Amino acid sequence: MQVQSMFFKQTASTKLNDAVLQRVMKKAKVKFVDGRAEGVALIDNWEDIRTYAAAMRDRVIANLDAYLIEFEKNAIRRGSVVHWAETAEEANAIIVKIAQENDVKAVTKSKSMVSEEVALNDALEAVGVSVLETDLGEYILQLAKEPPSHIVAPAVHKSKEQVAQLFVDHHHSPGTPPLTDIAAMTREAREVLRGRFLSADMGISGANFIIAETGTTLTVTNEGNADMVTTIPRIHCVITGIEKVIPTLEDFATLIRLLPRSAIGQTISNYLTLTTGIKAPDEQEGPAQMHIVLVDAGRTKLVGSDMSEMLRCIRCGACMNHCPVYQNVGGHAYGWVYPGPMGSVLTPVYQGIEKGGDLPNAATFCGECQVVCPVKIPLPDLMRKLREQQFDKKLRPFSERFGIAVWSYFVQRPKLYSLAASVGARFAAWLGGRGKLIHKLPGIDGWTDGRDMPAPEGRTFRELYVEKQRIKKANS
């Protein structure tokens, strides 16, 4: 997927005026936010689990090479073939080669953000391999030819009426009335997908986690499609990021208490698909070949850096669900695979700070993302570091850098700063007029394009504090 994050402001403005998007995002906010709160309330030691999980993820990241080698050894022992891909291009080349060498014509896929990250579907279709997304949300977006707008609920930006029309356009003859009953629409999708499940030559899945001690890949879903993708085709290929490795199944038992509650408020996921190697001679189902592609694509450069905490991420989506920016503009405004606060960090670090655009600034810094993150990633701090990098490399607009330089000059001279603040407060009070609302801010009009700003009272905090102290002294 081509990175479009440089156009965040422009796209965000468009999304704010999209009435359908605004309606569905408000519904999603209630579901995600309230659902998580209810799910978390059921666990008395939630904070203890978060602390343990964060420490465990840090331990893995600090010893990433050792855990990956252990995983590779145990996966090979169970019949899997492990491939290492340093770049997105290498990952695609590996999977395309597997498909071509095995005369693969049709692929079914379970939802995988890494495959979105490397644009795997495009690479396979370019060599004549048909690809079908089997996650319902991803299938809807495949019909719409759109990228995901959320990492857990990829079609959250679509209304049921829009989905119903897509089904008419792709499943029926023109003029067929759309079905907007959700149960009927879901059944329709299942009937379309069933035959493709049974005829696929290769199944491709992502992995929420990979287990070092057993060589197991593990996928969490609510639809069961991953079970069919990983067991019915003769070839199963897993594509996943190297940071997904965890030491033991016991560690997974801890993380699964955090993941579904953080993602959509469920106490447990409907399906856990654990795949360990190829089908044994006495087994009725499973692949004859299993390939695991471990993707770097920028991850190792985070290890040992001041951004390494981002590698803790378990891809629950809680940060975006609670982010006031994401809640209003949706995921497509962020311009790449990962939206919300996590995308504001991952896009610049994976794709380069030069392609980060406004993403590190696409936040109110309210801190909600850090509060709800199940593995305690300090997302505001990481975005602040990226802002500093952009400023140091002169990637921010000249007007912004000039304004900060002026502010820096004044703030280092307290008397001058106090005088300037006093003049500024009175000027802003004058701008507010009788209504005490500022409708237009000279030089920074963006602040008032969609809102009025309350005008200050006219005196600064310092002036009010000095007056209060004078009155207090006079009365003592």
C-alpha positions in Angstrom: 0.0 0.0 0.0 1.4 3.4 -1.0 2.0 5.8 1.9 -0.2 8.8 1.8 0.4 10.2 5.2 1.7 13.5 3.8 -1.9 14.4 3.0 -3.3 13.9 6.6 -4.7 17.4 7.0 -6.3 17.5 3.6 -7.9 14.0 4.0 -8.9 14.6 7.6 -10.8 17.7 6.6 -12.7 15.7 4.0 -13.5 12.9 6.5 -14.9 15.5 9.0 -17.5 16.5 6.4 -18.4 12.9 5.5 -21.9 12.5 7.2 -21.9 8.7 6.8 -18.5 8.3 8.3 -19.3 10.6 11.2 -22.5 8.5 12.0 -20.8 5.1 11.9 -17.7 6.3 13.9 -20.0 7.6 16.7 -21.6 4.2 16.9 -18.2 2.4 16.9 -16.9 4.7 19.7 -19.7 3.6 22.0 -19.1 -0.1 21.3 -15.4 -0.1 21.6 -15.0 2.3 24.5 -17.8 1.1 26.7 -17.1 -2.6 25.8 -13.5 -2.3 26.9 -14.5 -0.6 30.2 -16.9 -3.4 31.0 -14.5 -6.2 30.1 -11.7 -4.7 32.1 -13.9 -4.2 35.1 -14.3 -8.0 35.4 -10.6 -8.5 36.2 -9.4 -7.4 39.7 -5.7 -7.5 38.8 -5.9 -5.9 35.4 -3.0 -3.5 36.1 -0.8 -6.3 37.4 -1.4 -8.2 34.2 -0.6 -5.2 32.1 2.7 -4.7 34.0 3.7 -8.3 33.6 2.8 -8.3 29.9 4.8 -5.1 29.2 7.9 -6.6 31.1 7.6 -9.8 29.2 7.4 -8.1 25.8 10.4 -5.9 26.8 12.3 -9.1 27.7 11.6 -10.6 24.3 12.6 -7.5 22.4 15.9 -7.3 24.3 16.6 -10.9 23.3 14.7 -11.0 20.0 17.4 -13.0 18.1 17.5 -15.8 20.6 13.7 -16.2 20.8 13.4 -16.2 17.0 16.2 -18.8 16.6 14.4 -21.0 19.2 11.1 -20.5 17.3 12.8 -21.4 14.0 14.3 -24.6 15.4 11.0 -25.8 16.9 9.0 -24.9 13.8 11.4 -26.8 11.5 11.3 -29.8 13.9 7.5 -30.0 13.3 7.9 -29.8 9.5 7.5 -26.2 8.8 9.8 -24.2 6.4 10.9 -20.9 7.9 11.8 -18.0 5.6 13.4 -14.7 6.6 12.5 -11.5 4.8 14.4 -8.3 5.5 12.2 -6.1 3.3 8.6 -6.1 2.1 9.8 -6.9 -1.4 11.6 -10.0 -0.1 8.5 -11.2 1.7 6.4 -10.9 -1.4 9.1 -12.6 -3.6 9.2 -15.6 -1.2 5.5 -16.1 -1.2 5.1 -15.6 -4.9 7.9 -18.2 -5.5 6.1 -20.7 -3.2 2.9 -20.2 -5.2 4.6 -20.5 -8.6 6.6 -23.6 -7.6 3.4 -25.3 -6.4 1.2 -24.2 -9.3 -1.1 -22.3 -7.0 -4.0 -20.7 -8.8 -6.2 -19.6 -5.9 -5.4 -18.3 -2.4 -7.7 -17.8 0.6 -6.5 -15.4 3.2 -7.2 -14.8 6.8 -6.8 -11.2 8.0 -3.2 -10.2 8.2 -2.0 -6.6 8.8 1.6 -7.6 7.7 0.3 -8.7 4.3 -1.4 -5.3 4.0 1.8 -3.7 5.1 3.8 -5.4 2.3 0.9 -5.3 -0.3 1.0 -9.0 -0.8 -2.3 -9.3 -2.6 -1.0 -7.0 -5.4 2.2 -9.1 -5.7 0.2 -12.4 -6.1 -2.4 -11.0 -8.4 0.4 -9.6 -10.6 1.5 -13.2 -11.4 -2.0 -14.5 -12.0 -2.9 -15.9 -8.6 -6.4 -15.0 -7.4 -6.6 -13.9 -3.8 -9.8 -14.0 -1.7 -10.0 -12.2 1.7 -12.1 -14.4 4.1 -12.4 -12.1 7.1 -15.8 -10.5 6.5 -14.5 -7.0 7.0 -11.6 -7.5 4.7 -13.9 -9.2 2.1 -16.1 -6.2 2.1 -13.2 -3.9 1.5 -11.8 -6.2 -1.2 -15.2 -5.7 -3.0 -14.9 -1.9 -2.4 -11.3 -1.9 -3.5 -10.4 0.0 -0.2 -7.7 -0.5 2.4 -8.6 -1.2 6.0 -9.5 1.7 8.3 -9.0 -0.2 11.5 -6.7 -3.1 12.5 -9.4 -5.2 14.2 -12.6 -4.0 12.5 -11.3 -3.1 9.0 -14.6 -2.0 7.6 -15.8 0.0 10.6 -16.1 3.0 8.4 -18.8 1.4 6.3 -22.5 1.6 7.0 -24.7 -1.5 6.6 -26.4 0.3 3.6 -23.1 0.7 1.9 -22.2 -3.0 2.5 -25.6 -4.1 1.2 -25.1 -2.2 -2.0 -21.7 -3.7 -2.5 -23.2 -7.2 -2.2 -25.8 -6.3 -4.8 -23.2 -5.0 -7.1 -21.0 -8.1 -6.8 -23.4 -11.0 -5.9 -26.6 -10.2 -7.8 -28.0 -8.9 -11.1 -28.6 -5.2 -11.5 -31.8 -4.0 -9.9 -31.8 -6.5 -7.1 -33.0 -4.8 -3.9 -30.3 -4.6 -1.2 -30.6 -6.6 2.0 -29.8 -4.5 5.1 -30.6 -7.2 7.6 -27.2 -8.0 9.1 -27.9 -11.7 9.7 -29.0 -12.2 6.1 -26.0 -10.3 4.8 -23.6 -12.4 6.8 -25.2 -15.6 5.6 -24.9 -14.3 2.0 -21.2 -13.7 2.5 -20.7 -17.2 4.0 -22.5 -18.8 1.0 -20.2 -16.9 -1.4 -17.0 -17.7 0.5 -17.7 -21.4 1.2 -16.9 -22.7 -2.2 -13.7 -20.7 -2.4 -12.6 -22.1 0.9 -12.9 -25.7 -0.4 -11.2 -25.0 -3.8 -8.1 -22.9 -2.7 -4.6 -24.3 -3.3 -3.0 -22.2 -0.6 -4.1 -20.5 2.5 -2.3 -17.4 3.9 -2.7 -16.2 7.4 -1.1 -13.7 9.7 -0.2 -14.5 13.3 -1.1 -12.6 16.4 1.7 -14.4 18.2 4.3 -17.1 17.4 5.4 -19.3 20.3 9.2 -19.9 20.6 9.0 -23.1 22.8 6.8 -25.0 20.4 7.2 -23.4 16.9 3.5 -22.7 16.9 1.8 -19.8 15.0 -1.4 -18.5 16.6 -4.3 -16.5 15.2 -7.1 -14.9 17.1 -10.4 -14.5 15.2 -14.2 -14.2 15.8 -15.4 -15.8 12.6 -13.5 -19.1 12.4 -12.2 -18.3 8.9 -8.6 -18.8 10.0 -9.3 -22.4 10.9 -10.5 -23.1 7.3 -7.6 -21.1 5.7 -5.0 -23.0 7.7 -6.3 -26.5 7.4 -8.2 -27.0 4.1 -5.6 -25.9 1.5 -2.6 -28.2 0.7 -0.3 -25.3 1.5 -0.4 -23.0 4.5 1.7 -19.9 4.5 2.1 -17.6 7.5 3.4 -14.1 7.1 4.1 -12.2 10.4 6.4 -9.6 11.9 9.4 -10.8 13.8 8.3 -8.9 16.9 5.3 -11.3 17.3 7.4 -14.0 19.0 6.7 -14.8 22.7 8.4 -17.4 24.9 5.7 -19.8 25.9 2.1 -20.9 25.7 1.7 -19.7 29.3 2.7 -16.2 28.1 0.0 -16.4 25.5 -2.5 -17.3 28.2 -1.6 -14.0 29.9 -1.8 -12.0 26.7 -5.2 -13.4 25.6 -6.7 -12.0 28.8 -5.6 -8.5 27.6 -6.2 -8.7 23.8 -9.9 -9.3 23.3 -10.9 -7.0 26.1 -8.7 -4.3 24.8 -9.8 -4.8 21.2 -13.6 -5.1 21.3 -14.6 -5.6 25.0 -15.0 -9.4 24.8 -13.8 -11.5 27.7 -12.4 -14.1 25.2 -12.2 -14.5 21.4 -14.5 -16.9 19.6 -11.7 -18.8 17.9 -8.0 -19.4 18.7 -6.2 -21.1 15.8 -3.0 -22.7 16.8 -0.9 -24.3 14.0 2.1 -26.4 14.7 3.8 -27.9 11.6 2.4 -29.9 8.8 -0.3 -32.7 8.8 1.0 -35.9 10.4 0.4 -39.2 8.6 -2.4 -40.2 11.0 -4.2 -36.8 10.9 -7.3 -36.1 8.9 -6.7 -32.4 8.2 -3.9 -29.9 7.8 -1.5 -28.7 5.2 1.0 -30.9 3.4 3.4 -27.9 3.3 3.7 -25.1 5.9 5.8 -22.0 5.3 6.4 -19.3 7.8 7.7 -15.9 6.5 9.2 -13.8 9.3 9.3 -10.2 8.2 11.6 -7.5 9.4 10.7 -4.5 7.2 12.1 -1.9 9.6 11.5 -3.7 12.9 15.1 -4.4 13.9 16.1 -0.8 13.7 13.8 -0.1 16.6 15.5 -2.7 18.9 17.7 -0.9 21.4 16.5 2.5 20.1 14.4 5.1 22.0 11.4 3.8 20.0 11.8 0.2 21.0 8.7 0.2 23.3 6.6 0.3 20.2 7.6 -3.3 19.5 5.5 -4.3 22.5 2.4 -3.7 20.5 -0.1 -6.6 20.3 -2.3 -5.0 17.7 -5.5 -4.7 19.7 -6.5 -1.3 18.4 -7.4 0.2 21.8 -5.3 3.3 21.2 -7.3 4.2 18.1 -10.6 3.3 19.7 -10.1 5.8 22.4 -8.2 8.5 20.4 -10.4 11.6 19.9 -8.6 12.3 16.6 -9.2 8.8 15.2 -12.8 8.9 16.5 -13.5 11.9 14.3 -11.5 11.3 11.1 -11.4 7.5 10.9 -8.5 5.4 9.7 -8.0 6.3 6.1 -6.9 9.8 7.0 -3.6 8.4 8.3 -2.5 7.3 4.9 -1.1 3.8 5.6 -1.9 0.5 7.1 -1.7 1.5 10.7 -4.1 4.3 11.8 -4.5 6.1 15.1 -1.8 6.7 17.6 0.0 3.5 16.8 0.1 4.6 13.1 1.3 8.0 14.1 4.4 6.2 15.4 4.7 3.1 13.1 4.4 4.9 9.8 7.3 7.4 10.5 9.5 4.7 12.0 8.8 2.0 9.3 8.5 4.2 6.3 10.9 7.0 7.3 10.4 10.2 9.2 10.3 12.1 5.9 7.1 10.2 5.0 5.5 10.8 8.4 4.0 14.1 7.5 1.7 15.4 10.2 1.1 12.1 11.9 3.3 12.7 15.0 1.2 15.9 15.4 -2.1 14.1 14.7 -2.9 13.9 18.4 -4.3 16.0 21.3 -1.8 14.5 23.7 -4.6 13.7 26.0 -2.8 10.5 27.0 -5.8 8.2 26.6 -3.9 5.9 24.2 -1.2 5.2 26.8 -3.8 4.7 29.6 -5.7 2.0 27.7 -2.7 0.3 26.0 -2.6 -3.3 27.4 1.2 -3.3 27.3 1.7 0.2 28.5 3.3 1.7 25.4 4.0 5.4 26.1 2.6 6.6 22.8 2.5 10.3 23.5 6.2 10.2 24.5 7.1 8.4 21.3 5.1 10.9 19.2 6.9 13.7 21.0 10.3 12.2 20.1 9.2 12.0 16.4 8.2 15.6 16.6 11.7 16.5 17.8 13.2 14.5 15.0 11.1 16.3 12.4 12.0 19.7 13.9 15.7 18.9 14.0 15.7 17.8 10.4 13.8 20.9 9.4 10.9 18.8 8.1 8.2 21.0 9.7 7.0 24.2 7.8 9.2 27.3 8.2 6.3 29.2 9.8 6.1 26.6 12.5 9.8 26.5 13.1 10.0 30.3 13.1 7.1 30.5 15.7 8.8 28.0 18.0 12.1 30.0 17.7 10.3 33.2 18.6 8.6 31.5 21.6 11.9 30.1 22.7 13.6 33.5 22.6 10.9 35.0 24.8 10.5 32.2 27.3 14.3 32.4 28.1 13.8 36.0 29.0 11.1 36.0 31.8 10.5 39.8 31.9 10.2 40.0 28.2 8.0 36.9 28.2 5.7 38.4 30.9 5.3 41.7 28.9 4.6 39.8 25.7 2.0 37.6 27.4 0.3 40.6 28.9 0.0 42.3 25.5 -1.1 39.1 23.8 -3.8 38.4 26.4 -5.3 41.9 26.0 -5.1 41.7 22.2 -6.9 38.3 22.3 -9.5 39.7 24.7 -10.1 42.5 22.2 -10.5 40.1 19.4 -13.2 38.3 21.3 -15.4 41.4 21.4 -18.6 41.5 23.3 -19.3 37.8 22.7 -16.0 36.8 24.1 -15.4 34.4 21.2 -12.6 34.6 18.7 -13.9 33.7 15.2 -10.6 34.3 13.4 -7.0 34.0 14.6 -4.6 36.0 12.4 -1.8 33.8 11.1 -3.1 30.5 12.5 -6.5 30.4 10.9 -6.7 26.6 11.1 -7.6 26.8 14.8 -10.8 28.6 14.0 -11.8 27.1 10.7 -14.2 24.7 12.5 -14.7 26.3 15.9 -14.8 29.5 17.9 -12.1 30.0 20.6 -13.1 31.5 23.9 -11.3 34.7 24.4 -9.2 35.2 27.5 -10.3 37.4 30.3 -7.6 40.0 29.4 -5.1 39.5 32.2 -2.4 36.8 32.4 -2.1 34.2 35.1 0.9 36.0 36.5 -1.0 39.2 36.8 -3.9 37.5 38.6 -1.6 35.6 40.9 0.3 38.8 41.9 -2.9 40.6 42.6 -4.2 37.7 44.7 -1.0 37.6 46.7 -1.2 41.4 47.2 -4.8 41.2 48.5 -3.9 38.2 50.7 -0.9 40.2 52.2 -3.1 43.3 52.8 -5.7 41.3 54.7 -3.2 39.4 56.9 
